[in-house]
Amino acid sequence: MLAAWYRPFIVAILLATLLLGSAPALAQTSGSVHAQIDQAFQAVHVAAADGGNVTSLVATLNQAINLTERADGMNSTNPQGAANLYSQAYSLASGVLQTAPAVASQGKAAVSASTTEFYSETIVLAALAAVGYYFTPRIFWRAWLRAHKGWKVKRV
C-alpha cells in the first residue's frame, strides 16, 4: 500500500496528465473544424457556380466561422467552452456540407428551366415576326381601303 504522503502527488500527476492529454485533442478538434469549414466553403462555391441560391448556406457557414473564431479566442482560458463551440461549428459546417449538393442540383434545374424558357420565347417571337411579316401588307391595305372606301378620285 502506498504511503499517505504519496497520494496527493499521484493525484496531481494524474490530473496533469489528463489536462495535458486533452489539449492535443482540442487542437485536433480545432483542426478538424477548420477543415470541415473549408470543405463546406468549397461545396457552397460549387453550389453557387451551379446557380443555386446559397444565401442560407452562406449565413450558416458564417455562423460556424463566428463560433470557431470565438472558440479560438477562448481556447486557452476555457477549453471546455471552446470544445463546445467547436462542436457546434462542426455540426453547422456538416449541415452545410449535406445541403449544398441539393442546392446545387436545384440551381442546375433552375438554369436548365431558364435556358429552355429563353429558347421557347425566342422561337415564339420569331414565329410571330414571320407571321407579322407575311400578313402585315394584307391587313394594312384592307384597313386602308376600308378607311378610304368613300373617297372619290377626280381627274385633274
N, CA, C and O atoms as a DFTB+ gen file, in Angstrom:
624 C
 N C O
     1  1       0.838      -1.173       0.000
     2  2       0.000       0.000       0.000
     3  2       0.878       1.230       0.000
     4  3       1.966       1.227       0.576
     5  1       0.414       2.262      -0.635
     6  2       1.183       3.497      -0.740
     7  2       1.096       4.296       0.547
     8  3       0.107       4.259       1.279
     9  1       2.146       4.997       0.779
    10  2       2.145       5.856       1.960
    11  2       1.199       7.017       1.725
    12  3       0.946       7.398       0.582
    13  1       0.686       7.569       2.785
    14  2      -0.314       8.630       2.701
    15  2       0.238       9.887       2.069
    16  3      -0.518      10.645       1.460
    17  1       1.508      10.131       2.190
    18  2       2.044      11.380       1.646
    19  2       2.266      11.295       0.131
    20  3       2.483      12.326      -0.505
    21  1       2.216      10.072      -0.477
    22  2       2.329       9.926      -1.926
    23  2       1.017      10.208      -2.654
    24  3       1.033      10.591      -3.824
    25  1      -0.077      10.031      -2.002
    26  2      -1.388      10.157      -2.648
    27  2      -1.608      11.519      -3.311
    28  3      -2.044      11.545      -4.462
    29  1      -1.334      12.648      -2.658
    30  2      -1.545      13.930      -3.339
    31  2      -0.675      14.086      -4.577
    32  3      -1.103      14.685      -5.563
    33  1       0.546      13.550      -4.534
    34  2       1.411      13.646      -5.704
    35  2       0.882      12.803      -6.857
    36  3       0.931      13.222      -8.014
    37  1       0.387      11.642      -6.548
    38  2      -0.166      10.766      -7.587
    39  2      -1.423      11.393      -8.191
    40  3      -1.609      11.365      -9.407
    41  1      -2.277      11.953      -7.347
    42  2      -3.482      12.617      -7.844
    43  2      -3.103      13.807      -8.708
    44  3      -3.717      14.021      -9.753
    45  1      -2.105      14.591      -8.299
    46  2      -1.666      15.751      -9.071
    47  2      -1.095      15.316     -10.414
    48  3      -1.355      15.953     -11.434
    49  1      -0.329      14.249     -10.420
    50  2       0.245      13.754     -11.676
    51  2      -0.857      13.243     -12.602
    52  3      -0.818      13.499     -13.805
    53  1      -1.832      12.526     -12.058
    54  2      -2.944      12.041     -12.873
    55  2      -3.760      13.193     -13.469
    56  3      -4.126      13.157     -14.644
    57  1      -4.040      14.213     -12.655
    58  2      -4.783      15.376     -13.150
    59  2      -3.999      16.122     -14.223
    60  3      -4.565      16.549     -15.229
    61  1      -2.690      16.278     -14.005
    62  2      -1.868      16.960     -15.009
    63  2      -1.845      16.169     -16.302
    64  3      -1.894      16.756     -17.383
    65  1      -1.773      14.858     -16.215
    66  2      -1.773      14.009     -17.404
    67  2      -3.101      14.129     -18.148
    68  3      -3.124      14.218     -19.376
    69  1      -4.191      14.131     -17.410
    70  2      -5.499      14.259     -18.048
    71  2      -5.672      15.619     -18.710
    72  3      -6.174      15.704     -19.831
    73  1      -5.261      16.685     -18.025
    74  2      -5.409      18.027     -18.585
    75  2      -4.490      18.242     -19.775
    76  3      -4.909      18.805     -20.786
    77  1      -3.252      17.803     -19.668
    78  2      -2.327      17.961     -20.788
    79  2      -2.670      17.023     -21.934
    80  3      -2.417      17.337     -23.097
    81  1      -3.231      15.905     -21.617
    82  2      -3.639      14.962     -22.663
    83  2      -4.846      15.459     -23.445
    84  3      -5.032      15.074     -24.600
    85  1      -5.675      16.316     -22.830
    86  2      -6.854      16.807     -23.537
    87  2      -6.530      17.988     -24.431
    88  3      -7.310      18.281     -25.337
    89  1      -5.418      18.682     -24.225
    90  2      -5.055      19.832     -25.060
    91  2      -4.826      19.432     -26.511
    92  3      -5.325      20.124     -27.398
    93  1      -4.091      18.340     -26.810
    94  2      -3.970      17.946     -28.209
    95  2      -5.299      17.534     -28.817
    96  3      -5.519      17.715     -30.014
    97  1      -6.176      16.987     -28.007
    98  2      -7.488      16.607     -28.536
    99  2      -8.271      17.840     -28.954
   100  3      -8.962      17.825     -29.972
   101  1      -8.165      18.924     -28.160
   102  2      -8.840      20.165     -28.538
   103  2      -8.218      20.757     -29.785
   104  3      -8.931      21.267     -30.649
   105  1      -6.891      20.697     -29.893
   106  2      -6.231      21.210     -31.089
   107  2      -6.651      20.400     -32.310
   108  3      -6.849      20.951     -33.394
   109  1      -6.785      19.105     -32.128
   110  2      -7.233      18.266     -33.227
   111  2      -8.673      18.604     -33.592
   112  3      -9.018      18.611     -34.773
   113  1      -9.511      18.881     -32.618
   114  2     -10.880      19.282     -32.879
   115  2     -10.905      20.598     -33.633
   116  3     -11.694      20.769     -34.563
   117  1     -10.047      21.528     -33.238
   118  2      -9.966      22.810     -33.920
   119  2      -9.569      22.610     -35.374
   120  3     -10.152      23.219     -36.272
   121  1      -8.581      21.761     -35.606
   122  2      -8.141      21.496     -36.977
   123  2      -9.222      20.837     -37.805
   124  3      -9.410      21.175     -38.974
   125  1      -9.935      19.897     -37.204
   126  2     -10.998      19.223     -37.957
   127  2     -12.148      20.180     -38.254
   128  3     -12.782      20.078     -39.305
   129  1     -12.423      21.110     -37.335
   130  2     -13.485      22.097     -37.584
   131  2     -13.080      23.009     -38.725
   132  3     -13.886      23.303     -39.607
   133  1     -11.823      23.461     -38.710
   134  2     -11.355      24.325     -39.794
   135  2     -11.392      23.582     -41.135
   136  3     -11.764      24.163     -42.155
   137  1     -11.011      22.312     -41.136
   138  2     -11.068      21.519     -42.366
   139  2     -12.512      21.344     -42.837
   140  3     -12.799      21.425     -44.032
   141  1     -13.413      21.106     -41.891
   142  2     -14.831      20.945     -42.231
   143  2     -15.390      22.247     -42.819
   144  3     -16.156      22.216     -43.782
   145  1     -15.009      23.378     -42.244
   146  2     -15.471      24.668     -42.756
   147  2     -14.909      24.914     -44.148
   148  3     -15.615      25.440     -45.009
   149  1     -13.657      24.546     -44.388
   150  2     -13.076      24.694     -45.721
   151  2     -13.828      23.845     -46.740
   152  3     -14.119      24.306     -47.844
   153  1     -14.142      22.606     -46.371
   154  2     -14.902      21.742     -47.279
   155  2     -16.292      22.313     -47.532
   156  3     -16.791      22.262     -48.656
   157  1     -16.914      22.853     -46.494
   158  2     -18.249      23.440     -46.654
   159  2     -18.183      24.662     -47.557
   160  3     -19.074      24.871     -48.380
   161  1     -17.138      25.473     -47.413
   162  2     -16.976      26.636     -48.278
   163  2     -16.840      26.210     -49.728
   164  3     -17.450      26.814     -50.610
   165  1     -16.051      25.183     -49.986
   166  2     -15.886      24.690     -51.353
   167  2     -17.209      24.155     -51.901
   168  3     -17.525      24.362     -53.072
   169  1     -17.972      23.478     -51.069
   170  2     -19.275      22.966     -51.507
   171  2     -20.235      24.110     -51.818
   172  3     -21.000      24.032     -52.780
   173  1     -20.202      25.171     -51.014
   174  2     -21.050      26.337     -51.269
   175  2     -20.617      27.018     -52.558
   176  3     -21.457      27.473     -53.333
   177  1     -19.316      27.089     -52.790
   178  2     -18.807      27.701     -54.022
   179  2     -19.288      26.925     -55.252
   180  3     -19.692      27.520     -56.250
   181  1     -19.241      25.609     -55.172
   182  2     -19.713      24.770     -56.284
   183  2     -21.222      24.960     -56.483
   184  3     -21.693      25.060     -57.615
   185  1     -21.969      25.010     -55.386
   186  2     -23.423      25.196     -55.485
   187  2     -23.753      26.554     -56.099
   188  3     -24.692      26.669     -56.886
   189  1     -22.989      27.573     -55.742
   190  2     -23.223      28.900     -56.326
   191  2     -22.862      28.907     -57.807
   192  3     -23.551      29.536     -58.610
   193  1     -21.794      28.216     -58.172
   194  2     -21.399      28.141     -59.573
   195  2     -22.449      27.399     -60.405
   196  3     -22.610      27.671     -61.594
   197  1     -23.155      26.466     -59.778
   198  2     -24.203      25.729     -60.472
   199  2     -25.520      26.505     -60.526
   200  3     -26.492      26.028     -61.113
   201  1     -25.564      27.683     -59.928
   202  2     -26.756      28.517     -59.998
   203  2     -27.688      28.381     -58.814
   204  3     -28.813      28.879     -58.857
   205  1     -27.253      27.725     -57.768
   206  2     -28.106      27.538     -56.597
   207  2     -28.197      28.795     -55.744
   208  3     -27.310      29.648     -55.774
   209  1     -29.277      28.894     -54.990
   210  2     -29.467      30.006     -54.066
   211  2     -28.768      29.639     -52.758
   212  3     -29.278      28.840     -51.973
   213  1     -27.604      30.229     -52.534
   214  2     -26.755      29.826     -51.421
   215  2     -26.806      30.805     -50.246
   216  3     -25.932      30.758     -49.379
   217  1     -27.784      31.673     -50.195
   218  2     -27.806      32.687     -49.133
   219  2     -27.938      32.051     -47.750
   220  3     -27.259      32.471     -46.813
   221  1     -28.796      31.052     -47.610
   222  2     -28.938      30.421     -46.297
   223  2     -27.695      29.608     -45.941
   224  3     -27.301      29.551     -44.776
   225  1     -27.079      28.981     -46.941
   226  2     -25.850      28.230     -46.677
   227  2     -24.727      29.164     -46.241
   228  3     -23.958      28.837     -45.337
   229  1     -24.635      30.321     -46.879
   230  2     -23.593      31.285     -46.509
   231  2     -23.841      31.812     -45.100
   232  3     -22.897      31.988     -44.329
   233  1     -25.095      32.063     -44.761
   234  2     -25.404      32.540     -43.410
   235  2     -25.024      31.489     -42.368
   236  3     -24.453      31.823     -41.330
   237  1     -25.335      30.237     -42.635
   238  2     -24.977      29.159     -41.706
   239  2     -23.466      29.000     -41.609
   240  3     -22.923      28.788     -40.525
   241  1     -22.799      29.102     -42.741
   242  2     -21.339      28.993     -42.739
   243  2     -20.709      30.154     -41.983
   244  3     -19.708      29.971     -41.292
   245  1     -21.281      31.342     -42.106
   246  2     -20.785      32.489     -41.332
   247  2     -20.968      32.264     -39.831
   248  3     -20.108      32.643     -39.036
   249  1     -22.086      31.650     -39.444
   250  2     -22.284      31.326     -38.029
   251  2     -21.205      30.358     -37.545
   252  3     -20.666      30.516     -36.450
   253  1     -20.898      29.360     -38.364
   254  2     -19.867      28.389     -37.988
   255  2     -18.509      29.078     -37.864
   256  3     -17.740      28.770     -36.954
   257  1     -18.213      29.998     -38.763
   258  2     -16.940      30.715     -38.700
   259  2     -16.879      31.589     -37.452
   260  3     -15.849      31.654     -36.781
   261  1     -17.986      32.258     -37.146
   262  2     -18.021      33.088     -35.933
   263  2     -17.822      32.249     -34.677
   264  3     -17.092      32.644     -33.768
   265  1     -18.476      31.086     -34.631
   266  2     -18.295      30.193     -33.475
   267  2     -16.846      29.719     -33.370
   268  3     -16.298      29.630     -32.271
   269  1     -16.237      29.419     -34.494
   270  2     -14.848      28.974     -34.497
   271  2     -13.911      30.079     -34.020
   272  3     -12.975      29.829     -33.261
   273  1     -14.174      31.299     -34.473
   274  2     -13.341      32.424     -34.020
   275  2     -13.481      32.645     -32.509
   276  3     -12.495      32.894     -31.814
   277  1     -14.713      32.552     -32.018
   278  2     -14.916      32.691     -30.571
   279  2     -14.204      31.568     -29.814
   280  3     -13.598      31.797     -28.767
   281  1     -14.289      30.347     -30.364
   282  2     -13.630      29.209     -29.710
   283  2     -12.115      29.362     -29.754
   284  3     -11.434      29.025     -28.786
   285  1     -11.578      29.865     -30.860
   286  2     -10.133      30.094     -30.946
   287  2      -9.685      31.108     -29.902
   288  3      -8.611      30.969     -29.317
   289  1     -10.513      32.136     -29.668
   290  2     -10.169      33.149     -28.683
   291  2     -10.221      32.652     -27.250
   292  3      -9.444      33.101     -26.407
   293  1     -11.123      31.736     -26.969
   294  2     -11.283      31.276     -25.578
   295  2     -10.652      29.906     -25.338
   296  3     -10.839      29.327     -24.268
   297  1      -9.918      29.382     -26.301
   298  2      -9.345      28.042     -26.176
   299  2      -8.366      27.955     -25.016
   300  3      -8.317      26.935     -24.329
   301  1      -7.587      29.004     -24.787
   302  2      -6.589      28.936     -23.706
   303  2      -7.204      29.193     -22.335
   304  3      -6.701      28.691     -21.331
   305  1      -8.289      29.968     -22.280
   306  2      -8.882      30.302     -20.988
   307  2      -9.970      29.325     -20.561
   308  3     -10.095      29.012     -19.377
   309  1     -10.762      28.839     -21.525
   310  2     -11.884      27.955     -21.206
   311  2     -11.916      26.829     -22.241
   312  3     -12.694      26.899     -23.193
   313  1     -11.101      25.809     -22.077
   314  2     -11.036      24.746     -23.086
   315  2     -12.349      23.988     -23.258
   316  3     -12.673      23.567     -24.368
   317  1     -13.098      23.810     -22.194
   318  2     -14.369      23.078     -22.310
   319  2     -15.386      23.888     -23.115
   320  3     -16.085      23.338     -23.966
   321  1     -15.468      25.184     -22.849
   322  2     -16.364      26.046     -23.626
   323  2     -15.943      26.119     -25.075
   324  3     -16.786      26.148     -25.972
   325  1     -14.624      26.148     -25.312
   326  2     -14.121      26.165     -26.686
   327  2     -14.477      24.870     -27.404
   328  3     -14.849      24.888     -28.578
   329  1     -14.363      23.745     -26.699
   330  2     -14.721      22.457     -27.304
   331  2     -16.201      22.425     -27.662
   332  3     -16.580      21.877     -28.697
   333  1     -17.037      23.010     -26.811
   334  2     -18.465      23.073     -27.091
   335  2     -18.732      23.927     -28.338
   336  3     -19.534      23.555     -29.195
   337  1     -18.048      25.081     -28.427
   338  2     -18.229      25.938     -29.598
   339  2     -17.708      25.262     -30.862
   340  3     -18.316      25.373     -31.926
   341  1     -16.567      24.551     -30.743
   342  2     -16.056      23.808     -31.901
   343  2     -17.048      22.744     -32.346
   344  3     -17.235      22.527     -33.543
   345  1     -17.676      22.090     -31.398
   346  2     -18.663      21.063     -31.727
   347  2     -19.856      21.667     -32.457
   348  3     -20.343      21.100     -33.435
   349  1     -20.327      22.818     -31.981
   350  2     -21.448      23.492     -32.654
   351  2     -21.057      23.926     -34.061
   352  3     -21.833      23.769     -35.004
   353  1     -19.846      24.476     -34.199
   354  2     -19.378      24.925     -35.513
   355  2     -19.237      23.737     -36.462
   356  3     -19.563      23.836     -37.645
   357  1     -18.750      22.615     -35.936
   358  2     -18.589      21.418     -36.760
   359  2     -19.942      20.921     -37.258
   360  3     -20.082      20.541     -38.421
   361  1     -20.934      20.925     -36.376
   362  2     -22.259      20.453     -36.795
   363  2     -22.876      21.409     -37.824
   364  3     -23.540      20.959     -38.758
   365  1     -22.666      22.715     -37.665
   366  2     -23.182      23.664     -38.659
   367  2     -22.508      23.455     -40.017
   368  3     -23.174      23.446     -41.053
   369  1     -21.193      23.290     -40.005
   370  2     -20.468      23.063     -41.257
   371  2     -20.881      21.738     -41.892
   372  3     -20.970      21.637     -43.115
   373  1     -21.131      20.728     -41.070
   374  2     -21.599      19.441     -41.603
   375  2     -22.972      19.584     -42.247
   376  3     -23.242      18.991     -43.292
   377  1     -23.835      20.373     -41.619
   378  2     -25.149      20.620     -42.212
   379  2     -25.046      21.328     -43.553
   380  3     -25.793      21.024     -44.483
   381  1     -24.120      22.272     -43.649
   382  2     -23.908      22.970     -44.922
   383  2     -23.409      21.978     -45.969
   384  3     -23.847      22.003     -47.119
   385  1     -22.490      21.107     -45.562
   386  2     -21.967      20.102     -46.497
   387  2     -23.060      19.154     -46.988
   388  3     -23.038      18.716     -48.138
   389  1     -24.008      18.842     -46.119
   390  2     -25.072      17.915     -46.510
   391  2     -26.094      18.573     -47.431
   392  3     -26.617      17.915     -48.330
   393  1     -26.389      19.858     -47.228
   394  2     -27.423      20.511     -48.040
   395  2     -26.889      21.157     -49.308
   396  3     -27.673      21.474     -50.202
   397  1     -25.584      21.363     -49.417
   398  2     -25.021      22.021     -50.594
   399  2     -25.285      21.256     -51.898
   400  3     -25.614      21.896     -52.896
   401  1     -25.159      19.924     -51.944
   402  2     -25.459      19.232     -53.206
   403  2     -26.919      19.387     -53.652
   404  3     -27.197      19.479     -54.847
   405  1     -27.836      19.417     -52.703
   406  2     -29.248      19.605     -53.072
   407  2     -29.465      21.006     -53.638
   408  3     -30.208      21.180     -54.604
   409  1     -28.824      21.996     -53.043
   410  2     -28.941      23.370     -53.548
   411  2     -28.319      23.464     -54.930
   412  3     -28.847      24.157     -55.801
   413  1     -27.206      22.778     -55.142
   414  2     -26.561      22.785     -56.452
   415  2     -27.460      22.149     -57.508
   416  3     -27.562      22.661     -58.622
   417  1     -28.109      21.044     -57.171
   418  2     -28.998      20.398     -58.151
   419  2     -30.220      21.263     -58.435
   420  3     -30.694      21.301     -59.571
   421  1     -30.740      21.963     -57.420
   422  2     -31.843      22.893     -57.668
   423  2     -31.395      24.027     -58.567
   424  3     -32.151      24.478     -59.428
   425  1     -30.166      24.490     -58.373
   426  2     -29.626      25.538     -59.228
   427  2     -29.481      25.076     -60.669
   428  3     -29.803      25.808     -61.604
   429  1     -28.993      23.854     -60.835
   430  2     -28.875      23.309     -62.199
   431  2     -30.237      23.205     -62.863
   432  3     -30.385      23.519     -64.044
   433  1     -31.230      22.764     -62.105
   434  2     -32.582      22.649     -62.654
   435  2     -33.139      24.026     -63.022
   436  3     -33.792      24.180     -64.054
   437  1     -32.879      25.022     -62.177
   438  2     -33.363      26.373     -62.458
   439  2     -32.679      26.957     -63.685
   440  3     -33.324      27.620     -64.497
   441  1     -31.390      26.719     -63.827
   442  2     -30.665      27.213     -65.003
   443  2     -31.179      26.521     -66.261
   444  3     -31.350      27.159     -67.300
   445  1     -31.425      25.225     -66.167
   446  2     -31.959      24.483     -67.311
   447  2     -33.344      24.992     -67.698
   448  3     -33.636      25.170     -68.880
   449  1     -34.193      25.224     -66.706
   450  2     -35.534      25.741     -66.988
   451  2     -35.461      27.141     -67.575
   452  3     -36.234      27.477     -68.473
   453  1     -34.554      27.948     -67.085
   454  2     -34.396      29.306     -67.605
   455  2     -33.920      29.281     -69.056
   456  3     -34.392      30.058     -69.885
   457  1     -32.991      28.389     -69.351
   458  2     -32.497      28.265     -70.724
   459  2     -33.599      27.778     -71.651
   460  3     -33.747      28.284     -72.763
   461  1     -34.367      26.804     -71.201
   462  2     -35.475      26.300     -72.013
   463  2     -36.506      27.394     -72.245
   464  3     -37.017      27.535     -73.356
   465  1     -36.816      28.162     -71.221
   466  2     -37.772      29.258     -71.360
   467  2     -37.257      30.310     -72.337
   468  3     -38.025      30.833     -73.144
   469  1     -35.975      30.621     -72.271
   470  2     -35.395      31.608     -73.178
   471  2     -35.528      31.165     -74.627
   472  3     -35.951      31.946     -75.479
   473  1     -35.167      29.906     -74.913
   474  2     -35.253      29.421     -76.286
   475  2     -36.698      29.323     -76.757
   476  3     -36.984      29.593     -77.923
   477  1     -37.608      28.944     -75.874
   478  2     -39.025      28.880     -76.250
   479  2     -39.553      30.265     -76.599
   480  3     -40.255      30.427     -77.597
   481  1     -39.227      31.254     -75.794
   482  2     -39.675      32.615     -76.070
   483  2     -39.073      33.140     -77.362
   484  3     -39.744      33.852     -78.109
   485  1     -37.837      32.805     -77.635
   486  2     -37.195      33.241     -78.872
   487  2     -37.880      32.633     -80.086
   488  3     -38.084      33.315     -81.090
   489  1     -38.234      31.362     -80.003
   490  2     -38.915      30.699     -81.117
   491  2     -40.295      31.308     -81.338
   492  3     -40.695      31.536     -82.479
   493  1     -41.025      31.572     -80.252
   494  2     -42.355      32.176     -80.373
   495  2     -42.257      33.574     -80.990
   496  3     -43.058      33.922     -81.858
   497  1     -41.301      34.364     -80.557
   498  2     -41.137      35.702     -81.124
   499  2     -40.745      35.653     -82.595
   500  3     -41.221      36.467     -83.387
   501  1     -39.890      34.718     -82.969
   502  2     -39.515      34.567     -84.374
   503  2     -40.724      34.160     -85.208
   504  3     -40.911      34.658     -86.318
   505  1     -41.546      33.255     -84.675
   506  2     -42.751      32.843     -85.403
   507  2     -43.720      34.010     -85.551
   508  3     -44.299      34.192     -86.621
   509  1     -43.905      34.797     -84.507
   510  2     -44.783      35.969     -84.592
   511  2     -44.246      36.992     -85.577
   512  3     -45.019      37.625     -86.296
   513  1     -42.943      37.160     -85.617
   514  2     -42.349      38.092     -86.574
   515  2     -42.585      37.617     -88.003
   516  3     -42.882      38.427     -88.881
   517  1     -42.457      36.314     -88.248
   518  2     -42.690      35.771     -89.589
   519  2     -44.151      35.928     -89.991
   520  3     -44.451      36.320     -91.119
   521  1     -45.049      35.624     -89.075
   522  2     -46.484      35.782     -89.360
   523  2     -46.813      37.246     -89.601
   524  3     -47.567      37.574     -90.517
   525  1     -46.257      38.114     -88.791
   526  2     -46.488      39.548     -88.976
   527  2     -45.938      40.042     -90.294
   528  3     -46.581      40.857     -90.955
   529  1     -44.785      39.581     -90.693
   530  2     -44.189      39.984     -91.966
   531  2     -45.053      39.519     -93.137
   532  3     -45.215      40.229     -94.130
   533  1     -45.591      38.339     -93.002
   534  2     -46.400      37.790     -94.088
   535  2     -47.762      38.480     -94.188
   536  3     -48.206      38.794     -95.292
   537  1     -48.429      38.722     -93.063
   538  2     -49.792      39.240     -93.088
   539  2     -49.909      40.753     -92.957
   540  3     -50.991      41.283     -93.210
   541  1     -48.890      41.458     -92.586
   542  2     -48.998      42.896     -92.375
   543  2     -49.406      43.654     -93.635
   544  3     -50.271      44.525     -93.537
   545  1     -48.838      43.379     -94.817
   546  2     -49.282      44.140     -96.004
   547  2     -50.766      43.944     -96.315
   548  3     -51.467      44.903     -96.639
   549  1     -51.236      42.721     -96.217
   550  2     -52.660      42.466     -96.475
   551  2     -53.535      43.215     -95.493
   552  3     -54.495      43.880     -95.883
   553  1     -53.202      43.107     -94.226
   554  2     -54.003      43.763     -93.195
   555  2     -53.954      45.276     -93.377
   556  3     -54.976      45.951     -93.251
   557  1     -52.773      45.807     -93.673
   558  2     -52.645      47.247     -93.856
   559  2     -53.496      47.738     -95.019
   560  3     -54.241      48.706     -94.867
   561  1     -53.400      47.090     -96.177
   562  2     -54.137      47.575     -97.348
   563  2     -55.639      47.376     -97.181
   564  3     -56.416      48.210     -97.645
   565  1     -56.063      46.313     -96.543
   566  2     -57.506      46.149     -96.291
   567  2     -58.022      47.242     -95.366
   568  3     -59.088      47.814     -95.594
   569  1     -57.262      47.521     -94.333
   570  2     -57.670      48.597     -93.420
   571  2     -57.664      49.945     -94.140
   572  3     -58.545      50.770     -93.896
   573  1     -56.711      50.182     -95.003
   574  2     -56.644      51.447     -95.735
   575  2     -57.830      51.575     -96.687
   576  3     -58.425      52.646     -96.803
   577  1     -58.169      50.484     -97.367
   578  2     -59.306      50.522     -98.290
   579  2     -60.617      50.754     -97.533
   580  3     -61.476      51.502     -98.000
   581  1     -60.773      50.122     -96.373
   582  2     -61.984      50.339     -95.588
   583  2     -62.068      51.782     -95.099
   584  3     -63.147      52.373     -95.066
   585  1     -60.953      52.326     -94.730
   586  2     -60.948      53.696     -94.226
   587  2     -61.204      54.708     -95.344
   588  3     -61.737      55.786     -95.082
   589  1     -60.837      54.384     -96.572
   590  2     -60.948      55.333     -97.679
   591  2     -61.942      54.884     -98.749
   592  3     -61.842      55.339     -99.889
   593  1     -62.883      54.021     -98.431
   594  2     -63.780      53.499     -99.457
   595  2     -64.766      54.553     -99.956
   596  3     -65.300      54.409    -101.055
   597  1     -65.016      55.584     -99.199
   598  2     -65.939      56.618     -99.654
   599  2     -65.262      57.711    -100.457
   600  3     -65.940      58.621    -100.934
   601  1     -64.006      57.656    -100.617
   602  2     -63.301      58.691    -101.357
   603  2     -63.537      58.534    -102.856
   604  3     -63.682      57.429    -103.379
   605  1     -63.570      59.669    -103.513
   606  2     -63.705      59.679    -104.964
   607  2     -62.473      60.342    -105.535
   608  3     -61.965      61.326    -104.998
   609  1     -62.011      59.790    -106.621
   610  2     -60.816      60.319    -107.258
   611  2     -61.254      61.163    -108.432
   612  3     -62.031      60.707    -109.271
   613  1     -60.766      62.387    -108.502
   614  2     -61.074      63.280    -109.624
   615  2     -59.848      63.404    -110.492
   616  3     -58.706      63.341    -110.037
   617  1     -60.139      63.584    -111.764
   618  2     -59.060      63.833    -112.671
   619  2     -58.689      65.294    -112.600
   620  3     -59.564      66.153    -112.490
   621  1     -57.505      65.566    -112.656
   622  2     -57.087      66.973    -112.607
   623  2     -56.767      67.489    -113.969
   624  3     -56.398      68.654    -114.117
